[in-house]
Amino acid sequence: MHKWAFWPGVLVLTQPMTDVAQDDIAGMQLAGDDLVVPFYVEPLDVRGRSVQLGEMLDKILARHDYPTPVAALLGELVVLTVLLGTSLKFDGNFILQTQSEGPVSLVVVDFSTPDAVRAYARFDETALQQAIAENKATPRELLGHGVLAMTIDQGENMQRYQGIVALDGISLEEAAHQYFKQSEQIPTRIRLAVAQIMTHDESGGGFVQSWRAGGIISQFLPEVPDRIAQVDLPGGDDPQEGDPDLGQEIDDAWTEAGVLMDTIGDDELTDPQITVERLLFRLFNEHGVRVYEGIKVLDQCTCSREKVVSLVRSFADDGEPQAQTGEDVTTKCEFCGTSYTINPEELA
């Protein structure tokens, strides 16, 4: 059930209904940080989700103390993962992973329904410092050429689904657009942003630095399926472009939605004073936007001693020497940093 809806000039609550001035949003029960907010713009046939990540993302990045460019890259991938993972309607995992030849060779973000997020990045320190020195440390440059894989895992008895997109010096936003064009065939626009902010500490004598990120995904989902076929065809992600070979025209509603999405600034996605609801109002107030209850996301690793014992036991069964020595086996979760020491009796 939706909590409220924005319409031109007023904020209309559904429980109870009342009129609120256009800019008087601060007094409402807003979603706040770390909640993914679904929305629906009925006149444009656009559905989507938007989020601002604060404490959850800051904990993930601070735990590993990544260099700033690596943290910014991982932050973008975390935002993209929660925007996509929270759309799952079943128990399982959504895994976003990059493997590439750039300074950051591996990034994994794992979303376990309904709300657990964990993330990890592997990078070459020498290559990273060189990239920073050459001023080539943007997310797309840190990844370089490789692949972006999106995996949906519904459990042991279900087949995994995986979509793969080539990373050829393109941004994560562009890679995600390519994925939806090739695999889902749903017209999609995505915006991502990551920032560091400085706030006064509790004593007021200094500053505290923390990470924030924000993102929004909008998709064209009209009730008439034939309208989808008119947009986002080969010829580019630009909503102004169509497929002249097929003689098809772009749906005006999706054209307008794309233009509106292109107006979003990075600061609007990350500024804590610009809430998700305020951003959605800025974008769609002329049409009205219906906002639904937010989905909380947590910094929560899914590792456990039982899972680690099972994994080490499988290595022993496969003849892995380290697991067959009869001595304790020590391993560490790369996501949360927890160390586990497994003794031989547990493997018996």
Order of alpha helices (4+ residues) and beta strands (2+ residues): beta-beta-beta-beta-alpha-alpha-beta-beta-beta-alpha-alpha-beta-beta-alpha-beta-beta-alpha-alpha-alpha-beta-beta-beta-alpha-beta-beta-alpha
